[in-house]
Amino acid sequence: MNCNKNMMYGWTKIHWILIGIFIMVAVLEYSTPPPYVFGYLYVGAILLSSSQLGRIATLWVTGLAVGLTFLNLWIPGWELITPVTVANRSITILALIVTTGLIDRIQQYESTLLKQQIKIANEVQMAKIREDFIATLTHDLKTPLIGAIETLNAFYSEQFGIITNRQRQVIMTMMNSHKLTLQLVESLLDVYRNDIEGLSLQLRPTNLMTIAEETMLQLIPLATSRQVHLSLKQGNSDFRQAYWVQADTLQLQRVFNNLLTNAINHAPRGSKVELLVTMKRDTCQVEILDEGQGIQPCELPHLFERFYQGESDRQAKGTGLGLYLSRQIIEAHGGRIWAESRSPRGAIFAFCLHGVHPPSP
C-alpha cells in the first residue's frame, strides 16, 4: 500500500513539474512579441517526460509543445505575421521534433544494449557453471579409475593368487581400457583448465629428435598390436642431427604422442607411419605421415576444434580432444599446427616451431 502511495505521489509530482514548465514557457511565449521564440525551453519537459513517463507520454508532451509554439503566431495577435517569424517558429518546431526522435532512438539503443549485456552475462555465467561442472566431474573421475587400474595391476601380478593365461589377457584388456579412459579424462581436464587459466609452460632448449625417439619407443607396443611399422626420418641427411627449440619438453611429448597415436589408430594393418623432422631456414617442422583414409577438404579447417567429429570414418574414431589439446600446446609455444591429405592415400599432421641455437656445453 505504501509503495502504491509513493508511486502515485511520484507520478503526480512529475506531472506538476511538467505543468509548471509549460506554464512558465507559455507565459514567456505569449507575453512577448512573436519574433521572440522561447519554444526551445520545452526541451526540458520533453527530457523529463522521456526519463520518467515513457514513450507515449513523451509524444504527447512533444505534440503539445509544438502546438503551443505554432499557436503563438496568432495569439495574442499583437503583430503581423512575417516570413522571418514563421521561419523561426518552424525551426523551433523542427528542433523539438528532432530532439524527441533522438531521445527515442537513444532509449531504444540503450534498451537493446541492456538486453545484450544481460544475455552475454547469462551466457558467461552458464559457460562458467558448465566448465566448473566438467572440471569437477573429470577430476573426481580420476580417483576411481586410478584405483581400478591399481587393483587390476595387482591381479595381473598375481598378488591375490595364481591366474590363467586367459584371465591374464582379460585383465590386460581391462587395464588398457581403463588407461584409455583415464587418458581421456585427463585430456578433458587439461583442455578446460587451459581454456580458463591458459597453458603454463616450462621453457628450455629441447631437442625434437630426442622427444620423437622416446615417444616412438613408448608407442611400439600399440603399433605392434595394430601391425603398423614406425619409422623416423630427419631432413636429407642420413646422420643423426639435433633440432633445437625453446619448449616445454613434457607438453611437446604430449603433442608427439597425440599425433602419432592418431596416425597409428587410422593406419591400415601392414602399413607404415613415418615421422619426419626437418629444418626450413630458422623453423623446425615435424610431420607425421600415415597411409590411412584421407581427409576431406571441407574438414581440414575444423580438425583441431574442440570435440569436432567429422563425417568420415577417420574423425568418427576419435573424440577430438587430442588434436585440440595439441593445438593449444603448439600455439602456446608460438608455433603452428595443421593437417593435409596425402596423394594418393593417407594424411599428414604437422607442426612447426621456431628453432634456437643449441645450448652451450
C-alpha positions as CSV (number, residue, x, y, z in Angstrom):
1,M,0.0,0.0,0.0
2,N,2.8,2.4,0.9
3,C,4.6,1.5,-2.3
4,N,1.5,2.4,-4.3
5,K,1.1,5.7,-2.5
6,N,4.7,6.6,-3.1
7,M,4.4,5.7,-6.8
8,M,1.2,7.8,-7.1
9,Y,2.9,10.7,-5.3
10,G,5.9,10.3,-7.7
11,W,3.8,10.4,-10.8
12,T,1.8,13.3,-9.6
13,K,4.9,15.3,-8.7
14,I,6.3,14.7,-12.3
15,H,3.0,15.9,-13.8
16,W,3.0,19.1,-11.7
17,I,6.6,19.8,-12.7
18,L,5.7,19.4,-16.4
19,I,2.7,21.7,-15.9
20,G,4.9,24.2,-14.3
21,I,7.4,24.1,-17.2
22,F,4.6,24.6,-19.7
23,I,3.1,27.5,-17.8
24,M,6.5,29.2,-17.5
25,V,7.3,28.8,-21.2
26,A,3.8,29.8,-22.3
27,V,4.0,33.0,-20.2
28,L,7.3,33.9,-21.8
29,E,5.9,33.0,-25.3
30,Y,2.6,34.8,-25.1
31,S,3.8,37.8,-23.2
32,T,6.4,38.7,-25.8
33,P,6.2,39.7,-29.4
34,P,6.1,36.7,-31.9
35,P,9.7,37.3,-33.2
36,Y,10.9,36.2,-29.7
37,V,10.9,32.4,-29.6
38,F,11.0,30.6,-26.2
39,G,9.7,27.3,-27.5
40,Y,13.2,25.8,-27.2
41,L,12.6,25.6,-23.4
42,Y,10.0,22.9,-24.0
43,V,13.0,20.6,-24.5
44,G,13.2,20.4,-20.7
45,A,9.7,19.0,-20.5
46,I,10.4,16.5,-23.3
47,L,13.6,15.2,-21.5
48,L,11.8,14.9,-18.2
49,S,8.8,13.0,-19.6
50,S,11.1,10.7,-21.6
51,S,13.0,9.7,-18.5
52,Q,10.0,9.4,-16.2
53,L,6.8,8.8,-18.1
54,G,7.7,6.7,-21.1
55,R,7.4,6.9,-24.9
56,I,3.7,7.7,-25.2
57,A,3.8,10.5,-22.7
58,T,6.8,12.0,-24.4
59,L,5.0,12.0,-27.8
60,W,2.0,13.8,-26.1
61,V,4.3,16.4,-24.5
62,T,6.1,17.0,-27.8
63,G,2.8,17.4,-29.6
64,L,1.6,20.0,-27.0
65,A,4.9,21.9,-27.2
66,V,4.8,22.0,-31.0
67,G,1.1,23.1,-30.9
68,L,1.7,25.9,-28.4
69,T,4.8,27.1,-30.2
70,F,2.9,27.2,-33.6
71,L,-0.2,28.8,-32.0
72,N,1.9,31.8,-30.8
73,L,1.9,33.1,-34.4
74,W,-1.7,34.2,-33.9
75,I,-2.1,34.6,-30.2
76,P,-2.2,37.2,-28.7
77,G,-2.2,38.8,-32.2
78,W,-0.3,42.0,-31.5
79,E,1.8,42.0,-34.6
80,L,1.5,40.9,-38.2
81,I,2.9,37.5,-39.2
82,T,6.1,37.9,-41.2
83,P,8.1,35.2,-43.1
84,V,11.0,35.6,-40.6
85,T,8.7,34.9,-37.7
86,V,7.3,31.8,-39.4
87,A,10.8,30.6,-40.2
88,N,11.9,31.0,-36.6
89,R,8.9,29.1,-35.3
90,S,9.4,26.4,-37.9
91,I,13.0,25.9,-36.9
92,T,12.0,25.7,-33.2
93,I,9.3,23.1,-34.0
94,L,11.7,21.1,-36.1
95,A,14.2,21.2,-33.2
96,L,11.6,19.8,-30.8
97,I,10.6,17.0,-33.1
98,V,14.3,16.1,-33.8
99,T,15.0,16.1,-30.1
100,T,12.2,13.7,-29.4
101,G,13.3,11.4,-32.2
102,L,16.9,11.4,-31.0
103,I,15.8,10.7,-27.4
104,D,13.5,7.8,-28.6
105,R,16.3,6.3,-30.7
106,I,18.8,6.6,-27.8
107,Q,16.4,4.9,-25.4
108,Q,15.8,2.1,-27.9
109,Y,19.5,1.7,-28.3
110,E,20.0,1.6,-24.5
111,S,17.3,-1.0,-24.2
112,T,18.8,-3.2,-26.8
113,L,22.2,-2.8,-25.3
114,L,20.9,-3.7,-21.9
115,K,19.3,-6.8,-23.2
116,Q,22.5,-7.8,-25.0
117,Q,24.5,-7.3,-21.8
118,I,22.1,-9.4,-19.8
119,K,22.2,-12.1,-22.4
120,I,26.0,-12.1,-22.5
121,A,26.2,-12.1,-18.7
122,N,23.9,-15.1,-18.6
123,E,25.9,-16.9,-21.3
124,V,29.1,-16.3,-19.4
125,Q,27.6,-17.5,-16.2
126,M,26.3,-20.6,-17.8
127,A,29.6,-21.3,-19.5
128,K,31.4,-20.9,-16.2
129,I,29.0,-23.2,-14.5
130,R,29.3,-25.8,-17.3
131,E,33.1,-25.6,-17.3
132,D,33.3,-25.8,-13.5
133,F,31.0,-28.9,-13.5
134,I,33.0,-30.7,-16.2
135,A,36.3,-29.8,-14.5
136,T,35.0,-31.1,-11.1
137,L,33.5,-34.2,-12.7
138,T,36.7,-35.1,-14.6
139,H,38.8,-34.5,-11.5
140,D,36.5,-36.7,-9.4
141,L,36.5,-39.5,-12.1
142,K,40.3,-39.8,-11.9
143,T,40.3,-41.3,-8.4
144,P,38.2,-44.4,-9.1
145,L,39.9,-45.0,-12.4
146,I,43.3,-45.0,-10.8
147,G,42.1,-47.3,-8.1
148,A,40.6,-49.7,-10.6
149,I,43.9,-49.7,-12.6
150,E,45.9,-50.4,-9.5
151,T,43.6,-53.2,-8.5
152,L,43.8,-54.8,-11.9
153,N,47.5,-54.5,-11.9
154,A,47.6,-56.3,-8.5
155,F,45.5,-59.2,-10.0
156,Y,47.8,-59.2,-13.1
157,S,50.8,-59.5,-10.8
158,E,49.2,-62.5,-9.0
159,Q,49.1,-60.7,-5.7
160,F,45.7,-62.3,-5.0
161,G,46.6,-65.7,-6.3
162,I,47.6,-67.5,-9.5
163,I,45.7,-66.6,-12.6
164,T,45.5,-68.4,-16.0
165,N,46.7,-67.0,-19.3
166,R,43.1,-66.4,-20.4
167,Q,42.5,-64.4,-17.2
168,R,45.7,-62.5,-17.8
169,Q,44.6,-61.5,-21.2
170,V,41.2,-60.3,-20.0
171,I,42.8,-58.3,-17.1
172,M,45.3,-56.7,-19.6
173,T,42.3,-55.7,-21.8
174,M,40.5,-54.2,-18.9
175,M,43.7,-52.3,-17.8
176,N,44.2,-50.9,-21.3
177,S,40.5,-49.8,-21.4
178,H,40.8,-48.1,-18.1
179,K,44.0,-46.4,-19.0
180,L,42.5,-45.1,-22.2
181,T,39.5,-43.8,-20.2
182,L,41.9,-42.2,-17.7
183,Q,43.8,-40.6,-20.6
184,L,40.6,-39.2,-22.0
185,V,39.6,-37.8,-18.6
186,E,43.0,-36.1,-18.1
187,S,42.8,-34.6,-21.6
188,L,39.3,-33.3,-20.9
189,L,40.5,-31.8,-17.6
190,D,43.6,-30.2,-19.3
191,V,41.5,-28.8,-22.1
192,Y,39.2,-26.9,-19.8
193,R,42.0,-25.8,-17.5
194,N,43.9,-24.4,-20.4
195,D,40.8,-22.6,-21.8
196,I,40.2,-21.0,-18.4
197,E,43.7,-20.4,-17.0
198,G,45.9,-20.6,-20.0
199,L,48.7,-23.1,-20.6
200,S,51.7,-22.6,-18.2
201,L,55.0,-23.6,-19.9
202,Q,58.4,-24.5,-18.5
203,L,60.6,-23.5,-21.4
204,R,64.1,-24.7,-22.0
205,P,66.2,-25.7,-25.0
206,T,64.8,-29.0,-26.2
207,N,65.9,-31.4,-28.9
208,L,62.9,-32.5,-31.1
209,M,64.7,-35.7,-32.2
210,T,65.1,-36.9,-28.6
211,I,61.4,-36.4,-27.9
212,A,60.5,-38.1,-31.2
213,E,62.6,-41.2,-30.4
214,E,61.4,-41.5,-26.8
215,T,57.7,-41.2,-27.9
216,M,58.1,-43.7,-30.7
217,L,59.6,-46.2,-28.2
218,Q,56.7,-45.8,-25.9
219,L,54.2,-46.4,-28.8
220,I,55.9,-49.5,-30.2
221,P,53.5,-51.9,-28.3
222,L,50.5,-50.1,-29.8
223,A,52.0,-50.1,-33.3
224,T,52.9,-53.8,-33.0
225,S,49.4,-54.7,-31.9
226,R,48.0,-53.0,-35.0
227,Q,50.8,-54.3,-37.2
228,V,51.9,-50.8,-38.1
229,H,55.6,-50.1,-38.9
230,L,57.1,-46.9,-37.3
231,S,60.0,-45.0,-38.9
232,L,61.8,-41.8,-38.0
233,K,63.5,-39.7,-40.6
234,Q,65.3,-36.4,-40.5
235,G,66.0,-33.9,-43.2
236,N,68.0,-35.0,-46.2
237,S,70.9,-36.4,-44.2
238,D,71.5,-40.0,-43.1
239,F,73.3,-38.8,-40.0
240,R,71.5,-38.1,-36.8
241,Q,71.1,-34.3,-36.2
242,A,69.7,-32.2,-33.4
243,Y,66.8,-29.9,-33.9
244,W,66.7,-27.4,-31.0
245,V,63.6,-25.4,-30.0
246,Q,62.7,-23.4,-26.8
247,A,59.9,-25.5,-25.5
248,D,58.3,-27.4,-22.6
249,T,59.5,-31.0,-23.0
250,L,56.6,-32.6,-21.3
251,Q,54.0,-30.7,-23.3
252,L,55.7,-31.4,-26.6
253,Q,55.8,-35.1,-25.7
254,R,52.0,-35.0,-25.4
255,V,51.8,-33.5,-28.9
256,F,54.0,-36.2,-30.4
257,N,52.1,-38.8,-28.5
258,N,48.7,-37.5,-29.7
259,L,49.7,-37.1,-33.3
260,L,51.5,-40.5,-33.5
261,T,48.7,-42.3,-31.7
262,N,46.2,-40.7,-34.1
263,A,48.2,-41.9,-37.1
264,I,48.7,-45.4,-35.8
265,N,45.0,-45.8,-35.0
266,H,44.0,-44.7,-38.5
267,A,46.7,-46.6,-40.4
268,P,45.7,-49.9,-42.1
269,R,47.3,-53.1,-40.9
270,G,50.6,-53.7,-42.5
271,S,51.1,-50.1,-43.5
272,K,53.7,-47.6,-42.3
273,V,53.6,-44.4,-40.2
274,E,56.5,-42.0,-40.7
275,L,57.8,-39.2,-38.5
276,L,59.8,-36.7,-40.4
277,V,61.7,-33.8,-38.8
278,T,63.2,-31.1,-41.0
279,M,64.7,-27.7,-40.7
280,K,63.5,-24.9,-43.0
281,R,65.5,-21.7,-42.5
282,D,65.1,-21.0,-38.8
283,T,61.9,-23.1,-38.3
284,C,61.8,-26.8,-37.2
285,Q,59.0,-28.7,-38.8
286,V,57.6,-32.1,-37.7
287,E,55.4,-34.2,-40.0
288,I,53.5,-37.4,-39.2
289,L,52.5,-39.3,-42.3
290,D,50.1,-42.2,-42.4
291,E,48.6,-44.4,-45.2
292,G,45.1,-44.4,-43.9
293,Q,42.0,-42.7,-45.2
294,G,42.5,-39.2,-46.4
295,I,40.8,-36.1,-45.1
296,Q,38.0,-34.2,-46.9
297,P,39.0,-30.6,-47.8
298,C,35.9,-29.2,-46.1
299,E,37.0,-30.9,-42.8
300,L,40.6,-29.6,-42.7
301,P,39.8,-26.2,-41.1
302,H,37.9,-27.9,-38.3
303,L,40.1,-30.8,-37.3
304,F,41.7,-29.0,-34.4
305,E,38.5,-27.7,-32.9
306,R,37.3,-29.0,-29.6
307,F,35.1,-32.1,-29.8
308,Y,35.0,-31.9,-33.6
309,Q,33.5,-35.0,-35.2
310,G,33.8,-35.2,-39.0
311,E,31.6,-37.1,-41.3
312,S,34.3,-39.5,-42.4
313,D,35.3,-42.7,-40.6
314,R,38.7,-41.1,-39.7
315,Q,37.2,-38.4,-37.5
316,A,34.5,-40.7,-36.1
317,K,37.1,-42.9,-34.3
318,G,38.3,-40.1,-32.0
319,T,36.9,-37.6,-29.5
320,G,38.6,-34.5,-31.0
321,L,40.3,-33.7,-27.6
322,G,43.8,-34.9,-28.6
323,L,44.0,-32.7,-31.6
324,Y,42.5,-29.7,-29.8
325,L,44.9,-30.1,-26.9
326,S,47.8,-30.4,-29.4
327,R,46.7,-27.2,-31.0
328,Q,46.6,-25.5,-27.6
329,I,50.2,-26.6,-26.8
330,I,51.7,-25.7,-30.1
331,E,50.0,-22.3,-30.2
332,A,51.2,-21.6,-26.7
333,H,54.7,-22.2,-28.0
334,G,54.1,-19.6,-30.7
335,G,54.0,-22.3,-33.4
336,R,51.5,-23.5,-36.0
337,I,49.8,-26.9,-36.4
338,W,47.9,-28.2,-39.4
339,A,46.7,-31.2,-41.4
340,E,46.5,-32.1,-45.1
341,S,45.7,-35.1,-47.3
342,R,48.4,-37.2,-48.9
343,S,48.3,-38.3,-52.5
344,P,47.2,-40.9,-53.4
345,R,46.2,-42.0,-49.9
346,G,46.8,-41.0,-46.3
347,A,47.1,-37.9,-44.2
348,I,49.8,-35.6,-42.9
349,F,49.6,-34.0,-39.5
350,A,52.3,-31.4,-39.0
351,F,53.5,-28.5,-36.8
352,C,56.4,-26.1,-36.8
353,L,58.3,-24.2,-34.1
354,H,60.9,-21.5,-34.1
355,G,64.4,-23.1,-33.9
356,V,67.1,-21.9,-31.5
357,H,70.8,-22.4,-31.2
358,P,72.0,-25.4,-29.2
359,P,72.7,-24.8,-25.5
360,S,76.3,-24.2,-24.5
361,P,78.0,-27.3,-23.2
